Amino acid sequence: MDSEESDSPQRVCNSFSSRCRYLFCVSGDFIKVYSTATEECVHVLQGHQNLVTGIQLNPHNHLQLYSCSFDGTIKLWDYLDGILIKTFTVGQKLHALYTHARAEDAVFVAIKKEKPDVFQLVSVRLPRSPRQDVEAEEPCLVLGYISPSPKCVAFGSQGEYVAAVRDFYLSVYFFKKKATSRFTLSSSGNRKHAKNNFTCVVCHPKEDCIATGHKDGKIRLWRGFDDEKKYTYTCLHWHHDLVMDLAFSATGGSLLSGGRESVLVEWRDAAEKTKEFLPRLGATIEHISVSPAGDLLCTSHSDNKITIIHRNLEASAVIQGLLDIVQQEYINDYGLVQIELTKAAFGCFGAWLATVEQRQEKEGELELQMKLWTYNKKTQGFVLNTKVSMPHEDHITALCFCNAEKSESPTLVTASRDGRFKVWVLADDSDIYREAVGWTCDFVGSYHKYQATNCCFSEDGSLLAVSFEETVTIWESEAWELRCTFCQRAGHVRHLCFGRLTCSKYLLGATENGTLCCWNLLSCALEWSTKLNITVMEPDPRSENVAAVSRSSGGSDLFVFKPSEPRPLYVQRNICSEEVRWGVFVPRDVPNAFTSEALQWLNRSQFYFLTASQSLLTFSSKSPEEKLTPTSKQLLAEESLPTTPFYFILGRHRQQRGEQADGASESELVQLPLTENVPAISELLHTPAHVLPSAAFLCSMFVNSLLLATEARSAEEMPDDVAMEEEEESDSSEEEGDATEKAQHADHTDAGDDLQQQLSQLAKCQEKELRKLRRVDYSWVTAP
Amino acid sequence: MGEFKVHRVRFFNYVPSGIRCVAYNNQSNRLAVSRTDGTVEIYNLSANYFQEKFFPGHESRATEALCWAKGQRLFSAGLNGEIIEYDLQALNIKYSMDAFGGPIWSMAASPSGSQLLVGCEDGSVKLFQINPDKIQFERNFDRQKSRILSLSWHPSGTHIAAGSIDCISVFDVKSGSAIHKMHVDRQYMGVSKRKCIIWGVAFLSDGTVISVDSAGKVQFWDSATGTLVKTHLVANADVQSIAVSDQEDSFVVGTAEGTVFHFQLVSVTSNSSEKQWVRTKPFQHHTHDVRTVAHSPTALISGGTDTHLVIRPLMEKVEVKNYDAALRKITFPHRRLISCSKKRQLLLFQFSHHLDLWRLGSTVATGKHGDTLPLSKDADHLLHLKTKGPENIICSCLSPCGSWIAYATASRFFLCRLNYEHDNISLHRVSKMPAFLRSAVQILFSEDSTKLFVASNQGSLHIFRLLEGSFKHLHTFQAQSGTVESMCLLAVSPDGNWLAASGTSAGVHVYNVKRLKLHCTVPAYNFPVTALAIAPKTNNLVIAHSDQQIFEYSIPDKQYTEWSRTIQKQGFHYLWLQRDTPITHISFHPKRPMHILLHDAYMFCIIDKSLPLPNDKTLLYNPLPPTNESDVIRRRTAHAFKISKRYKPLLFMDLLDERTLVAVERPLDDIIAQLPPPIKKKKFGT
């Protein structure tokens, strides 16, 4: 069993399907297909072995999608069904992908040359071959020395030129002239031009106009660039920090730009004075994409969110958004101290969320805010309930809800460096206008003016443990009375945790000097202690197990143990090389039954942990084979056929068969094949229409397959068909099948039967052909 | 270079007048600039943007329009309702003519240059025929409701567009009737609800009318249908001026925010003939309103309230990227406004309507190199001499002895005698000027203050002898036969024997003052003379030209000196030739005959003729070598041009005595501080 990366930050390059119904987004090795209407992830296209670096709609067939990846392949997908149609192997790491309608069957990719940081734009001809795995032809160079960023290359509207930017220059390569024009901005050391660097480039969909974004926030619109002397540009300047991405609207009437300000700017008529804004988008805009029909835009953000925006600049949907806690304008400026969200906790089984944000400009000028959010079932989101400014005089070190089931009112405890812990309870806050509840402070406790370092409720909520530097104090939650104290003199207590279920009499404490102590609450004595430098300690709510992650020189180690015994149940050394910041047990809906002793701790809950690099990792119980769902398996034929003209044909056919079956004697050898089982028909019905060859081509085959074969299909042939459902089937085995059939048919001598035989065989051959055809590139079939 | 005690004078609070109009003449490559005080200046763009001529202003002649007509004739019109033609040879006003339509706001010469159109306050557009000697009223066009602020001819000369308040009218020239009236939206994106003033119109040959207005819009109209085609909102304030290039592929507009926008006609796609106007580059070279713009084939020219004349070359039109392709900003006049009395340490400052006489401060302290010495006696404002009448002062001079002041306006010549009695000064005006001495272009006193030389605007040179409180006409050198060109520059030799005079184009004439006859003429050079001086003892005439060439001509030998030939052979350092401003003053060190002292607005230079000339590889602007460096290196790097850029903008610099210099600076910030506040613009991050 190994740890599996479940959700890495998405490297989003998004694009829309032709009719704006789907949105594509690259996430690690996968491409996610979202519905723009419901924000639902419809498909996950998986098959790449490495990071996907670029996606583009097939310009010749808008129901297909090209993707390229670091694994050196270009894949063609049918995104409606989530099927991999073809794989072209290039053999080099591909850094970006571009297509345009004028390039017949070539796509453009960015590859890296030997030297570091030198990238080239090359065109790759994708050969038309019936096979599914195709070796792409040798790439041919278009532009050298381009930027590694996919945003730094753009193709002109008619595919007549390609523009690439890097550092301080813009190069435009004209395909017809086979010449490159290069325009350099002054980069001289003077302060004014120091940030002239290009950051992105887009081309106007109708006119000969190139828009470039710059590091100083300027946007330049280049015109007349076919003449290296007469070129001219217009400057648009609103962004104060670098322009992250640019996009032209579908008609070219307006230009969209975004950057760190988290404001989407629309420049109408590309004029400085006629701009519109969509502010407060939450985080830096990384990508902007415009749907081909022009009615939708989408922006992807640095906080892993995609916003779908209507053409009238109204955000219509958010995919995977984060909750805005601070609820203030984000001012992006270098050297500015921002508000930091420092603590957050869920309570009362998800009904409440407590957050703490702080901002400290100078020593002693601390701004603290605690916010309590209630979950609204109707909107499926958290709504701000109470805002407490300066809940403590100093940093809040811990936050903990009482999660006991029997507790009548929700209770929250905050511990702070100001030497106090405060108990907050939900109280009635109604006035004459409305009925409301709000949080108020119920109790303030302290212990010898020591700084409170952590706090923890026991499972039943009856006891509260608060650590004050080296001392742990136990308070009774009924009357908030101090019951007893534990002191180990082993450094400040950093983590506290009560045991669960049968181990509820134990209290665990981890100190910053690397000692883990377990106290018995009944005897008020130390049960055991061990040396362990714990960074994360988390109890499993469904079992007695406690997971602790310790930091060692090699990386982070995971220990799972029961408080009752100082011997770990499970040890996983080096779960990740970096520091683990947080860990949590998520209860399983259906308990797993792992038989192996080492995994039994995962039976009731799944353990997730977050690393310093913001990777959320978990333990997966599936074998690597199971994890890979072959794309072929998704090619499942639907059982119920829709009422189409085909259905009526087939329905009638079935009726005929029924009549015949009635009329014919049971002894008759001729067994009609079920229409559903005729591969040609099922193939025809289940293959998406856009990948099929022309109707004229299919017609004869289809009609033939409907003809009644007098000969029953031999029992051996049926499994052959089933086997062929799987894509892994090799050509050689198919030929083998052919050979056996021929051998069988050689036995037949009857001439009348022979014709029928011939027909049925023809149908079979054609079925095979049809099957092959499915793997051919049908890019010439353009979607209506 | 030697060490000098420098009087650093910053109390010359000269403020140039704001620029109101510019008019570019393509044939002669000259630019006429009119200022708000009525002054008209002529710049020769071929001669390194040298201001070669100027016409003094007049209080009542606020120029509102300026244009060139056929045959290099320059016309202006103003709020006094008069049309004025200037005599570019004699440097005076040829005639002025009332248009009888109230104040004139606009004027345009027809494409053929034979007709002149003026737009008046009463809403009338008047057509004048330009005859060889005068202009003649031809007829009125249909009168409009309000004043005509802008006019433009269709290149074919058949139609005109006139911008008024809230509307643009298109007239047919033949019938004189308005064929279209296009109303301009007052409010655009909620900017303003006030009247929309059409500050400028331009009629293109395809029938498009471009208008700029007070709501910040640049609009394109179809004159055939009278409809609006496109609007560009370029500013939050007024767009005040527009100029179209001759090819009609680019135009430029100036806004009240100080920004100049360039519009270009670019093709929509490379393989279609469809073209569109695109706003390309903004230029922010001005702090105040850009009242006027001009479009020469290679440059955008703009001027405004902030008094700068900015010439911004268009890079795509420039063939070679040499120094001519650099931006020029002309702020100060290319002539001297200051004269100095070495004996009494007096400075005379010339303003448009008054003269100021200052006595320099003095110090008893001493210090080492670079020290600022404390003043023991502050500079003294001795005299404030106001002219009578509305005319501006053309030129002024203070005699070297400090007891005479002479100045001239367009119609009168004044000579005053100063008497110093301890701290009291008494001014006594010399009355009874001779009738022929009505005006002057340049005035000069001889070194011993006994002779007065006056260059009149008829091309003649008068010599007067000055005695205690009285003066006597000695002689008049008449202009060379056939020319009426005025002499703009005068120089007299320290011994008083030689007088050199130079006009704007012909060569320098040297007169023998004793014998009262023309001694010789220095061969004419392509570029105008910017400064003249005659060296003591050797009587070498040093001439600086606007292309930064310097010649030394020996008057007794009637030929160029050996040094002058050497430097012509070797050529000047390229950085020397690339300087922006002309040399405005040349002087000599009384004890070091090998030194020539000269300055322009940004540097002061001592040419040591005994040292080797710099070539292009040597460092021209070398700072003073540090003393710890070995003598060998210092000697090897030493060359004839010792340049100091410490004082700038430098309006005047002269040697008071062997060890004392006086430098008059006028910092640009001080000028801006005296201008009206610019339109407040929110600056990001403030």
Interface residues (C-beta under 8 A of the other chain):
Chain A: S157 Q158 E160 K206 E207 D208 L221 R223 G224 D226 K229 K230 Y231 T232 Y233 T234 C235 H240 A271 E272 K273 T274
Chain B: M189 G216 H232 L233 V234 A235 N236 Q264 V266 S267 V268 T269 S270 V278 R279 T280 K281 P282 E316 F684 G685
